[in-house]
Amino acid sequence: MTPARAKAVVVKCKTCGLPFTARVADRKRGWARFCSKSCKAIKQTQRTGYAGPRDDCSSYSPREDWARYAATIHPFSPEAFEP
């Protein structure tokens, strides 16, 4: 006896418009709206305007981040003695 397969439908991606196969159960949950994670990320960036934790890595400076953190801790706490 072969295992039962999940029912599937062909739907269009909400970002690129290409057809892809999605499970009916996922569609009922509100999932399976995009053909790939990259298409979902594009739509999410358009919707929220947020593209990730560091949009511009050129402005990242570990030394400045440490200085900002060190200014918030108490000088006699155990955290103050960690590098």
C-alpha positions as CSV (number, residue, x, y, z in Angstrom):
1,M,0.0,0.0,0.0
2,T,1.4,3.4,-1.0
3,P,1.2,6.3,1.5
4,A,-1.5,8.9,0.8
5,R,-0.2,12.1,-0.8
6,A,-1.3,15.5,0.4
7,K,-3.7,17.3,-1.9
8,A,-2.1,20.1,-3.8
9,V,-3.1,23.0,-6.0
10,V,-1.3,25.3,-8.4
11,V,-1.2,28.9,-7.3
12,K,0.5,32.1,-8.6
13,C,3.2,33.7,-6.5
14,K,2.2,37.1,-5.1
15,T,5.6,38.6,-5.9
16,C,6.8,37.3,-9.3
17,G,3.5,35.8,-10.6
18,L,5.0,32.4,-11.5
19,P,2.9,29.3,-10.8
20,F,3.9,26.8,-8.1
21,T,2.4,23.8,-6.4
22,A,1.2,24.3,-2.8
23,R,-0.5,22.0,-0.4
24,V,-4.2,22.7,0.2
25,A,-3.7,22.4,4.0
26,D,-1.0,25.2,3.8
27,R,-3.3,27.4,1.8
28,K,-6.1,27.0,4.4
29,R,-3.6,28.2,7.1
30,G,-2.8,31.3,5.0
31,W,0.6,30.0,4.0
32,A,2.0,29.2,0.5
33,R,1.5,32.6,-0.9
34,F,5.0,32.9,-2.4
35,C,7.1,30.5,-4.5
36,S,10.3,31.0,-2.6
37,K,11.8,32.6,0.5
38,S,13.4,35.3,-1.6
39,C,10.0,36.3,-3.1
40,K,8.6,36.5,0.4
41,A,11.5,38.6,1.5
42,I,11.0,41.0,-1.4
43,K,7.3,41.4,-0.6
44,Q,8.0,41.9,3.1
45,T,10.6,44.5,2.4
46,Q,8.2,46.4,0.2
47,R,5.5,46.2,2.9
48,T,7.6,47.1,5.9
49,G,10.5,49.0,4.4
50,Y,12.8,47.0,6.6
51,A,15.5,44.9,4.8
52,G,17.3,43.3,7.7
53,P,19.3,44.0,10.9
54,R,22.1,45.9,9.1
55,D,21.0,47.5,5.8
56,D,24.4,49.3,5.4
57,C,27.3,47.3,6.8
58,S,29.8,50.1,6.0
59,S,28.7,52.0,9.1
60,Y,29.2,49.1,11.5
61,S,32.0,49.5,14.0
62,P,32.5,47.0,16.8
63,R,34.4,49.5,18.8
64,E,31.6,52.1,18.7
65,D,29.1,49.4,19.6
66,W,31.2,48.3,22.6
67,A,31.5,51.9,23.8
68,R,27.8,52.4,23.6
69,Y,27.2,49.2,25.6
70,A,30.0,50.0,28.2
71,A,28.4,53.4,28.9
72,T,25.2,51.6,30.0
73,I,26.7,49.2,32.6
74,H,27.7,50.0,36.2
75,P,31.5,50.3,36.7
76,F,31.6,47.8,39.6
77,S,29.3,45.2,38.0
78,P,30.9,41.9,36.9
79,E,30.1,42.9,33.3
80,A,32.5,45.8,33.6
81,F,35.4,43.5,33.9
82,E,34.7,41.3,30.9
83,P,36.5,42.3,27.7
